[in-house]
Amino acid sequence: MTTAGDTLRAEANARDRRAQESFERCDTDGFLSQWANGITAQKLRVEAEVADHGGLWTFARTRLVRLDGTPTDAREVKTRYGYRWRLDSTDEWLPVNPAREATLAKRGYREVEEREVAPAKVTLDGQGRGLSGTCWVRVYRPDARKSDGWRAVGPPE
């Protein structure tokens, strides 16, 4: 019996063959179709792996909490000096992932990592425009906003 993952892997292999055939036919003149077939094959392989795990994936995020474990309203903000925690309620700026835990502890905070197994989708993501942009395969949670900070870490254990 053929599973959804097997079907996606077969389609990914077909894309790889198309990219190779394009290269053999026209050397580098067909670079765009070779690139498109290659990135699509990567996406299909990741989709196959997600399908093999029932559409679920493990996600993690880092949260800033008080030393006693109570949550805060902190959010990660990209500044010109790197990422910082912004606490709107107390008007504080704190470093994200400092070298020493004591840096946050002396102000009454600590970072904790949360992990959850949740439904997953696969997409092509990127930045930039046109051929000068970059593109990659991304696994994401359709039930969460991007600003929630969840990042894919791998298949469920």
C-alpha beads as a LAMMPS data file, in Angstrom:
LAMMPS data file: protein, C-alpha beads

157 atoms
156 bonds

1 atom types
1 bond types

-500.0 500.0 xlo xhi
-500.0 500.0 ylo yhi
-500.0 500.0 zlo zhi

Masses

1 110.0

Atoms # bond

1 1 1 0.000 0.000 0.000
2 1 1 1.380 3.388 -1.002
3 1 1 1.363 6.078 1.704
4 1 1 1.122 9.837 1.201
5 1 1 4.829 10.079 2.099
6 1 1 5.772 7.539 -0.574
7 1 1 3.794 9.454 -3.191
8 1 1 5.477 12.742 -2.239
9 1 1 8.949 11.140 -2.281
10 1 1 8.276 9.692 -5.760
11 1 1 7.246 13.153 -6.979
12 1 1 10.409 14.650 -5.410
13 1 1 12.563 12.084 -7.245
14 1 1 10.786 12.977 -10.498
15 1 1 11.641 16.654 -9.895
16 1 1 15.281 15.745 -9.314
17 1 1 15.302 13.796 -12.590
18 1 1 13.796 16.791 -14.430
19 1 1 16.473 19.086 -13.013
20 1 1 19.236 16.675 -14.058
21 1 1 17.745 16.237 -17.549
22 1 1 17.517 20.010 -17.931
23 1 1 21.168 20.366 -16.971
24 1 1 22.250 17.662 -19.411
25 1 1 20.213 19.219 -22.244
26 1 1 21.329 22.801 -21.904
27 1 1 24.180 23.005 -19.411
28 1 1 23.644 26.206 -17.394
29 1 1 21.134 27.894 -19.720
30 1 1 18.279 26.151 -17.913
31 1 1 19.444 27.182 -14.462
32 1 1 16.067 28.578 -13.454
33 1 1 14.118 25.425 -14.226
34 1 1 16.882 23.377 -12.572
35 1 1 16.661 25.552 -9.449
36 1 1 12.835 25.421 -9.396
37 1 1 12.782 21.639 -9.743
38 1 1 15.438 21.298 -7.030
39 1 1 13.681 23.487 -4.450
40 1 1 10.340 21.814 -5.213
41 1 1 11.965 18.395 -4.665
42 1 1 13.255 19.589 -1.278
43 1 1 9.784 20.800 -0.295
44 1 1 8.175 17.521 -1.349
45 1 1 10.686 15.492 0.709
46 1 1 9.922 17.513 3.836
47 1 1 6.178 17.198 3.141
48 1 1 6.674 13.424 2.880
49 1 1 8.398 13.332 6.266
50 1 1 5.598 15.380 7.858
51 1 1 3.016 13.060 6.247
52 1 1 4.882 10.023 7.616
53 1 1 4.338 11.449 11.125
54 1 1 0.620 11.976 10.681
55 1 1 0.915 15.666 9.809
56 1 1 2.496 16.463 13.192
57 1 1 5.848 18.080 13.997
58 1 1 7.691 19.212 17.126
59 1 1 7.913 22.975 17.654
60 1 1 9.798 24.975 20.296
61 1 1 9.934 28.560 21.490
62 1 1 11.794 30.499 24.166
63 1 1 9.770 32.503 26.692
64 1 1 10.837 34.992 29.351
65 1 1 9.317 34.243 32.774
66 1 1 9.850 35.528 36.307
67 1 1 12.112 33.492 38.579
68 1 1 9.040 31.925 40.225
69 1 1 7.812 30.752 36.803
70 1 1 4.983 33.224 36.276
71 1 1 4.659 34.424 32.672
72 1 1 5.528 37.910 31.466
73 1 1 4.362 40.060 28.569
74 1 1 7.865 39.967 27.038
75 1 1 8.329 39.848 23.293
76 1 1 11.482 39.491 21.219
77 1 1 12.352 42.645 19.297
78 1 1 15.056 42.999 16.671
79 1 1 17.147 46.081 17.434
80 1 1 20.192 47.461 15.697
81 1 1 22.274 45.734 18.392
82 1 1 20.611 42.339 18.015
83 1 1 17.546 40.771 19.588
84 1 1 16.276 42.012 22.969
85 1 1 13.378 41.162 25.257
86 1 1 10.892 44.038 25.530
87 1 1 8.614 44.099 28.579
88 1 1 5.902 46.639 27.884
89 1 1 4.418 46.485 31.400
90 1 1 7.676 47.524 33.112
91 1 1 9.336 49.382 30.211
92 1 1 12.415 47.112 30.416
93 1 1 14.804 45.931 27.721
94 1 1 16.719 42.727 28.472
95 1 1 19.186 40.635 26.453
96 1 1 17.967 37.524 24.651
97 1 1 19.953 34.380 25.474
98 1 1 22.703 36.092 27.508
99 1 1 26.027 34.314 28.093
100 1 1 25.264 33.948 31.824
101 1 1 21.905 33.126 33.394
102 1 1 22.748 35.568 36.187
103 1 1 22.333 38.473 33.757
104 1 1 18.581 37.913 33.699
105 1 1 18.331 36.424 37.210
106 1 1 19.612 39.580 38.918
107 1 1 16.654 41.399 37.354
108 1 1 14.230 38.664 38.400
109 1 1 13.773 36.779 35.115
110 1 1 14.845 33.596 33.343
111 1 1 14.343 32.062 29.914
112 1 1 12.501 28.759 29.457
113 1 1 12.024 26.665 26.345
114 1 1 8.583 25.268 25.591
115 1 1 8.079 22.320 23.235
116 1 1 4.845 21.136 21.667
117 1 1 3.828 18.602 19.072
118 1 1 1.332 20.284 16.756
119 1 1 -0.117 20.076 13.238
120 1 1 2.396 21.186 10.609
121 1 1 2.406 22.576 7.083
122 1 1 5.325 22.974 4.682
123 1 1 5.912 26.018 2.517
124 1 1 8.590 27.809 0.551
125 1 1 9.743 30.919 2.368
126 1 1 12.299 33.528 1.498
127 1 1 13.472 37.069 1.357
128 1 1 14.538 39.455 -1.318
129 1 1 13.067 39.872 -4.753
130 1 1 13.486 38.141 -8.056
131 1 1 16.533 36.034 -8.745
132 1 1 18.598 37.918 -6.156
133 1 1 16.370 36.658 -3.353
134 1 1 16.807 33.527 -1.310
135 1 1 14.328 30.716 -0.872
136 1 1 14.098 27.835 1.568
137 1 1 11.720 25.165 2.798
138 1 1 9.978 25.998 6.086
139 1 1 7.807 23.871 8.375
140 1 1 5.292 25.992 10.282
141 1 1 2.302 25.764 12.605
142 1 1 -0.900 26.766 10.821
143 1 1 -2.614 27.233 14.205
144 1 1 -0.132 29.899 15.408
145 1 1 0.970 33.362 14.325
146 1 1 4.546 33.903 13.165
147 1 1 4.981 36.394 16.016
148 1 1 4.304 33.611 18.572
149 1 1 7.919 32.543 18.044
150 1 1 7.416 28.826 17.335
151 1 1 10.224 27.207 15.345
152 1 1 10.253 23.708 13.903
153 1 1 12.733 21.359 15.578
154 1 1 11.932 17.990 14.026
155 1 1 9.615 15.025 13.919
156 1 1 7.720 14.034 17.065
157 1 1 9.616 11.697 19.379

Bonds

1 1 1 2
2 1 2 3
3 1 3 4
4 1 4 5
5 1 5 6
6 1 6 7
7 1 7 8
8 1 8 9
9 1 9 10
10 1 10 11
11 1 11 12
12 1 12 13
13 1 13 14
14 1 14 15
15 1 15 16
16 1 16 17
17 1 17 18
18 1 18 19
19 1 19 20
20 1 20 21
21 1 21 22
22 1 22 23
23 1 23 24
24 1 24 25
25 1 25 26
26 1 26 27
27 1 27 28
28 1 28 29
29 1 29 30
30 1 30 31
31 1 31 32
32 1 32 33
33 1 33 34
34 1 34 35
35 1 35 36
36 1 36 37
37 1 37 38
38 1 38 39
39 1 39 40
40 1 40 41
41 1 41 42
42 1 42 43
43 1 43 44
44 1 44 45
45 1 45 46
46 1 46 47
47 1 47 48
48 1 48 49
49 1 49 50
50 1 50 51
51 1 51 52
52 1 52 53
53 1 53 54
54 1 54 55
55 1 55 56
56 1 56 57
57 1 57 58
58 1 58 59
59 1 59 60
60 1 60 61
61 1 61 62
62 1 62 63
63 1 63 64
64 1 64 65
65 1 65 66
66 1 66 67
67 1 67 68
68 1 68 69
69 1 69 70
70 1 70 71
71 1 71 72
72 1 72 73
73 1 73 74
74 1 74 75
75 1 75 76
76 1 76 77
77 1 77 78
78 1 78 79
79 1 79 80
80 1 80 81
81 1 81 82
82 1 82 83
83 1 83 84
84 1 84 85
85 1 85 86
86 1 86 87
87 1 87 88
88 1 88 89
89 1 89 90
90 1 90 91
91 1 91 92
92 1 92 93
93 1 93 94
94 1 94 95
95 1 95 96
96 1 96 97
97 1 97 98
98 1 98 99
99 1 99 100
100 1 100 101
101 1 101 102
102 1 102 103
103 1 103 104
104 1 104 105
105 1 105 106
106 1 106 107
107 1 107 108
108 1 108 109
109 1 109 110
110 1 110 111
111 1 111 112
112 1 112 113
113 1 113 114
114 1 114 115
115 1 115 116
116 1 116 117
117 1 117 118
118 1 118 119
119 1 119 120
120 1 120 121
121 1 121 122
122 1 122 123
123 1 123 124
124 1 124 125
125 1 125 126
126 1 126 127
127 1 127 128
128 1 128 129
129 1 129 130
130 1 130 131
131 1 131 132
132 1 132 133
133 1 133 134
134 1 134 135
135 1 135 136
136 1 136 137
137 1 137 138
138 1 138 139
139 1 139 140
140 1 140 141
141 1 141 142
142 1 142 143
143 1 143 144
144 1 144 145
145 1 145 146
146 1 146 147
147 1 147 148
148 1 148 149
149 1 149 150
150 1 150 151
151 1 151 152
152 1 152 153
153 1 153 154
154 1 154 155
155 1 155 156
156 1 156 157
